[in-house]
């Protein structure tokens, strides 16, 4: 499938065909049940945290607690403004994750 260069993409996906393809076919596709990953799947968040069996329970609990606070009228701190360095760090970590899985 050809890459559509007219699509708007996140900065980390620009200028690299593999990253653009991932952005278009995976990253930007809505997920309606985010509690499931395929067996052997890898997930990485925007801050370069790779979700593993060792940390997923803690992360889901933090998410649950934050949602509970917000439902109760409380406020939680949002993410900091992303920088080019954040995008570069994400791209490097993501490529390393892909390369590790393809060995």
Backbone as a chain_set.jsonl record, in Angstrom:
{"seq": "XXXXXXXXXXXXXXXXXXXXXXXXXXXXXXXXXXXXXXXXXXXXXXXXXXXXXXXXXXXXXXXXXXXXXXXXXXXXXXXXXXXXXXXXXXXXXXXXXXXXXXX", "coords": {"N": [[0.84, -1.182, 0.0], [0.592, 2.19, -0.842], [2.063, 5.092, 0.631], [0.22, 7.83, 1.77], [1.041, 10.986, 1.192], [-0.355, 13.254, 1.717], [-1.675, 13.17, 4.065], [-2.214, 14.369, 7.39], [0.208, 14.13, 9.891], [1.713, 13.129, 13.014], [4.653, 14.8, 14.225], [6.786, 12.97, 14.728], [6.417, 10.987, 12.863], [6.967, 11.918, 10.384], [8.842, 12.017, 7.342], [9.922, 9.452, 7.333], [9.399, 6.402, 6.0], [8.631, 3.933, 7.237], [7.825, 4.772, 9.791], [5.762, 6.513, 9.066], [3.98, 4.734, 7.856], [3.35, 3.097, 10.079], [2.152, 5.06, 11.694], [-0.111, 5.724, 10.099], [-1.477, 3.264, 9.816], [-1.673, 2.045, 12.294], [-1.21, 3.676, 14.692], [-2.994, 5.891, 14.367], [-5.454, 4.707, 14.179], [-8.618, 4.276, 15.548], [-9.185, 2.782, 18.75], [-11.476, 0.739, 20.252], [-11.756, -0.907, 22.396], [-9.665, -0.757, 24.698], [-8.505, -2.469, 26.487], [-7.318, -4.756, 25.661], [-4.651, -6.569, 24.208], [-2.997, -8.194, 21.563], [-1.535, -11.475, 21.795], [1.836, -11.423, 22.654], [2.103, -8.838, 21.78], [3.407, -5.494, 21.669], [3.455, -2.45, 23.444], [3.86, 1.038, 23.517], [4.126, 4.146, 25.115], [3.609, 7.725, 24.642], [5.641, 8.848, 26.06], [7.769, 7.191, 25.937], [7.546, 4.914, 27.462], [7.546, 1.544, 27.775], [5.033, -0.783, 27.827], [4.738, -3.522, 29.938], [4.397, -6.904, 31.219], [5.26, -6.651, 33.793], [4.769, -3.997, 34.569], [2.192, -3.241, 33.859], [-0.122, -3.593, 35.502], [0.227, -1.703, 37.575], [0.245, 0.665, 36.056], [-2.333, 0.65, 34.918], [-3.82, 0.84, 37.268], [-3.053, 3.397, 38.177], [-4.173, 4.903, 36.125], [-6.885, 4.323, 36.519], [-7.299, 5.435, 39.091], [-6.787, 8.155, 38.565], [-8.91, 8.7, 36.789], [-11.048, 8.319, 38.518], [-10.662, 10.396, 40.351], [-11.069, 12.597, 38.634], [-13.751, 12.152, 37.865], [-14.931, 12.677, 40.291], [-14.817, 15.38, 40.413], [-12.351, 16.425, 40.843], [-9.048, 17.578, 39.862], [-6.469, 16.596, 37.641], [-3.005, 16.554, 36.827], [-2.088, 17.392, 33.574], [-0.303, 16.216, 30.611], [3.01, 17.486, 29.886], [3.915, 20.053, 27.5], [4.85, 18.823, 24.368], [8.144, 18.419, 22.991], [10.566, 18.864, 20.337], [12.722, 17.269, 20.963], [11.478, 15.362, 22.587], [9.95, 14.054, 20.633], [12.015, 13.053, 19.001], [13.303, 11.332, 20.803], [11.232, 9.508, 21.271], [10.926, 8.408, 18.689], [13.442, 7.151, 18.292], [13.425, 5.238, 20.399], [11.191, 3.77, 19.672], [11.898, 2.692, 17.179], [14.045, 1.092, 18.014], [12.63, -0.738, 19.59], [11.072, -2.016, 17.623], [13.13, -3.138, 16.051], [14.301, -4.889, 17.902], [12.247, -6.733, 18.235], [12.189, -7.858, 15.727], [14.376, -9.447, 15.468]], "CA": [[0.0, 0.0, 0.0], [1.378, 3.416, -0.947], [1.901, 6.079, 1.694], [-0.442, 9.055, 1.331], [1.799, 12.103, 1.743], [-1.247, 14.379, 1.984], [-2.258, 13.011, 5.396], [-1.563, 15.06, 8.508], [0.821, 13.155, 10.787], [2.511, 13.623, 14.13], [6.011, 15.095, 13.769], [7.684, 11.816, 14.789], [6.161, 10.08, 11.735], [7.31, 12.585, 9.129], [10.15, 11.801, 6.736], [10.383, 8.069, 7.463], [8.29, 5.606, 5.473], [8.167, 2.948, 8.231], [7.092, 5.479, 10.841], [4.524, 7.017, 8.463], [3.08, 3.59, 7.694], [2.862, 2.75, 11.417], [1.229, 6.125, 12.095], [-1.348, 5.651, 9.33], [-2.17, 1.978, 9.9], [-1.826, 1.564, 13.67], [-1.291, 4.754, 15.677], [-4.146, 6.771, 14.204], [-6.688, 3.928, 14.068], [-9.284, 4.268, 16.85], [-9.336, 1.52, 19.481], [-12.72, 0.853, 21.02], [-11.613, -1.71, 23.603], [-8.228, -0.622, 24.947], [-8.073, -3.383, 27.542], [-6.822, -5.985, 25.06], [-3.554, -6.585, 23.25], [-2.742, -9.528, 21.06], [-0.444, -12.201, 22.453], [3.146, -11.014, 22.17], [2.076, -7.448, 21.311], [4.166, -4.504, 22.422], [2.823, -1.13, 23.479], [4.754, 2.085, 24.004], [3.364, 5.391, 25.171], [4.258, 8.9, 24.059], [6.804, 9.203, 26.879], [8.736, 6.111, 25.724], [7.377, 3.859, 28.447], [7.083, 0.306, 27.154], [4.154, -1.512, 28.723], [5.159, -4.911, 30.096], [3.651, -7.635, 32.25], [5.728, -6.202, 35.102], [4.304, -2.664, 34.964], [0.857, -2.912, 33.349], [-1.106, -3.473, 36.584], [0.453, -0.416, 38.232], [-0.168, 1.733, 35.149], [-3.795, 0.647, 34.831], [-4.346, 1.341, 38.542], [-2.871, 4.85, 38.159], [-5.184, 5.434, 35.199], [-8.177, 4.181, 37.188], [-7.36, 6.406, 40.184], [-6.921, 9.473, 37.943], [-10.283, 8.823, 36.274], [-11.927, 8.44, 39.676], [-10.489, 11.768, 40.853], [-11.731, 13.518, 37.699], [-15.211, 11.963, 37.983], [-15.346, 13.298, 41.546], [-14.683, 16.828, 40.311], [-10.966, 16.826, 41.056], [-8.234, 17.829, 38.674], [-5.18, 15.917, 37.58], [-2.053, 17.262, 35.976], [-1.982, 16.867, 32.215], [1.072, 16.075, 30.137], [3.734, 18.701, 29.502], [3.986, 20.31, 26.068], [5.893, 18.018, 23.717], [9.221, 19.142, 22.311], [11.209, 18.099, 19.254], [13.552, 16.26, 21.633], [10.562, 14.282, 22.978], [9.622, 13.309, 19.414], [13.22, 12.324, 18.589], [13.503, 10.249, 21.772], [10.203, 8.505, 20.994], [11.239, 7.737, 17.422], [14.591, 6.27, 18.527], [13.002, 4.118, 21.236], [10.236, 2.963, 18.924], [12.662, 1.934, 16.181], [14.768, 0.054, 18.757], [11.65, -1.759, 19.972], [10.759, -2.772, 16.41], [14.309, -3.91, 15.666], [14.456, -5.964, 18.889], [11.22, -7.745, 17.972], [12.407, -8.476, 14.422], [15.61, -10.263, 15.486]], "C": [[0.882, 1.242, 0.0], [1.064, 4.353, 0.218], [1.267, 7.337, 1.105], [0.261, 10.24, 1.976], [0.939, 13.33, 2.008], [-1.898, 14.281, 3.363], [-1.494, 13.834, 6.425], [-1.034, 13.99, 9.46], [1.499, 13.868, 11.943], [3.937, 13.849, 13.632], [6.943, 13.88, 13.767], [7.514, 10.879, 13.6], [6.558, 10.679, 10.391], [8.698, 12.178, 8.641], [10.697, 10.39, 6.838], [9.219, 7.17, 7.067], [7.752, 4.598, 6.482], [7.34, 3.62, 9.316], [5.766, 6.016, 10.298], [3.513, 5.892, 8.304], [2.503, 3.167, 9.045], [1.833, 3.782, 11.884], [-0.123, 5.957, 11.421], [-2.154, 4.388, 9.602], [-2.416, 1.496, 11.325], [-2.118, 2.72, 14.62], [-2.587, 5.542, 15.572], [-5.473, 6.029, 14.042], [-7.355, 3.873, 15.443], [-9.372, 2.858, 17.439], [-10.564, 1.681, 20.361], [-12.696, 0.013, 22.286], [-10.129, -1.75, 23.94], [-7.723, -1.507, 26.076], [-7.437, -4.644, 26.986], [-5.659, -5.715, 24.119], [-3.386, -8.02, 22.791], [-1.559, -10.163, 21.772], [0.885, -11.8, 21.825], [3.21, -9.578, 21.677], [2.934, -6.569, 22.213], [3.398, -3.188, 22.367], [3.809, -0.152, 24.091], [3.949, 3.375, 24.043], [4.195, 6.558, 24.662], [5.488, 9.339, 24.842], [7.846, 8.096, 26.898], [8.685, 5.065, 26.838], [6.814, 2.642, 27.725], [6.248, -0.441, 28.197], [4.575, -2.976, 28.741], [4.25, -5.597, 31.109], [4.04, -7.165, 33.642], [5.151, -4.861, 35.527], [2.851, -2.368, 34.598], [-0.184, -2.748, 34.461], [-0.998, -2.125, 37.293], [-0.058, 0.727, 37.348], [-1.685, 1.804, 35.005], [-4.429, 1.16, 36.118], [-4.196, 2.863, 38.613], [-3.911, 5.512, 37.255], [-6.563, 5.421, 35.85], [-8.344, 5.241, 38.29], [-7.523, 7.821, 39.619], [-8.325, 9.715, 37.423], [-11.269, 9.018, 37.418], [-11.863, 9.853, 40.264], [-11.225, 12.752, 39.953], [-13.251, 13.382, 37.751], [-15.756, 12.62, 39.243], [-15.188, 14.813, 41.549], [-13.274, 17.329, 40.54], [-10.242, 17.054, 39.737], [-6.943, 17.037, 38.781], [-4.298, 16.672, 36.603], [-1.993, 16.598, 34.612], [-0.525, 16.754, 31.795], [1.687, 17.424, 29.782], [3.709, 18.839, 27.983], [5.134, 19.5, 25.464], [6.905, 18.907, 23.018], [9.747, 18.278, 21.171], [12.069, 16.993, 19.853], [12.69, 15.081, 22.094], [10.232, 13.412, 21.769], [10.816, 12.484, 18.94], [13.468, 11.122, 19.501], [12.49, 9.127, 21.544], [10.553, 7.711, 19.745], [12.384, 6.745, 17.607], [14.186, 5.038, 19.331], [12.058, 3.189, 20.479], [10.944, 2.101, 17.883], [13.441, 0.813, 16.859], [13.84, -1.083, 19.159], [11.29, -2.623, 18.774], [11.923, -3.662, 15.998], [14.526, -5.086, 16.618], [13.46, -7.091, 18.616], [11.437, -8.47, 16.638], [13.673, -9.322, 14.367], [15.301, -11.702, 15.764]], "O": [[1.831, 1.321, 0.78], [-0.06, 4.392, 0.718], [1.714, 7.846, 0.078], [0.101, 10.479, 3.173], [1.45, 14.347, 2.476], [-2.594, 15.204, 3.785], [-0.274, 13.976, 6.338], [-1.753, 13.049, 9.797], [1.816, 15.054, 11.862], [4.384, 13.163, 12.714], [7.804, 13.77, 12.894], [8.388, 10.048, 13.351], [6.486, 10.0, 9.367], [9.62, 12.015, 9.441], [11.844, 10.155, 6.46], [8.175, 7.173, 7.719], [6.538, 4.419, 6.579], [6.292, 3.114, 9.716], [4.754, 5.977, 10.998], [2.328, 6.072, 8.583], [1.305, 2.906, 9.151], [0.776, 3.424, 12.403], [-1.162, 6.036, 12.076], [-3.384, 4.432, 9.619], [-3.268, 0.637, 11.55], [-3.159, 2.738, 15.278], [-3.215, 5.833, 16.59], [-6.504, 6.655, 13.794], [-6.718, 3.463, 16.413], [-9.601, 1.881, 16.726], [-10.676, 2.642, 21.122], [-13.536, 0.204, 23.165], [-9.416, -2.663, 23.522], [-6.613, -1.303, 26.568], [-7.05, -5.524, 27.755], [-5.676, -4.762, 23.34], [-3.612, -8.955, 23.56], [-0.687, -9.465, 22.289], [1.036, -11.836, 20.604], [4.256, -9.136, 21.202], [3.148, -6.883, 23.384], [2.77, -2.864, 21.359], [4.504, -0.469, 25.057], [3.184, 3.668, 23.124], [5.357, 6.387, 24.292], [6.295, 10.121, 24.339], [8.708, 8.065, 27.776], [9.687, 4.407, 27.116], [5.735, 2.704, 27.136], [6.708, -0.696, 29.31], [4.746, -3.596, 27.691], [3.438, -4.95, 31.771], [3.242, -7.265, 34.575], [5.046, -4.597, 36.724], [2.327, -1.327, 34.996], [-1.038, -1.865, 34.38], [-2.009, -1.484, 37.578], [-0.716, 1.647, 37.835], [-2.258, 2.894, 34.972], [-5.455, 1.838, 36.077], [-5.114, 3.55, 39.063], [-4.459, 6.56, 37.594], [-7.316, 6.389, 35.745], [-9.399, 5.864, 38.404], [-8.315, 8.604, 40.143], [-8.875, 10.804, 37.592], [-12.218, 9.793, 37.299], [-12.888, 10.429, 40.628], [-11.924, 13.639, 40.441], [-13.964, 14.383, 37.688], [-16.902, 13.068, 39.27], [-15.401, 15.458, 42.575], [-13.019, 18.53, 40.443], [-10.756, 16.761, 38.657], [-6.401, 16.837, 39.868], [-4.776, 17.334, 35.682], [-1.861, 15.378, 34.512], [0.377, 17.149, 32.534], [0.986, 18.372, 29.426], [3.507, 17.859, 27.267], [6.248, 19.497, 25.987], [6.582, 19.987, 22.523], [9.406, 17.1, 21.064], [12.135, 15.894, 19.303], [13.119, 13.93, 22.005], [10.233, 12.185, 21.862], [10.648, 11.338, 18.523], [13.801, 10.034, 19.032], [12.833, 7.947, 21.612], [10.484, 6.482, 19.744], [12.303, 5.615, 17.126], [14.561, 3.919, 18.982], [12.121, 1.969, 20.631], [10.628, 0.922, 17.726], [13.495, -0.302, 16.339], [14.213, -2.254, 19.081], [11.211, -3.845, 18.899], [11.719, -4.82, 15.634], [14.898, -6.173, 16.175], [13.796, -8.267, 18.752], [10.926, -9.573, 16.443], [14.006, -9.86, 13.31], [16.21, -12.53, 15.816]]}, "num_chains": 1, "name": "protein.A"}
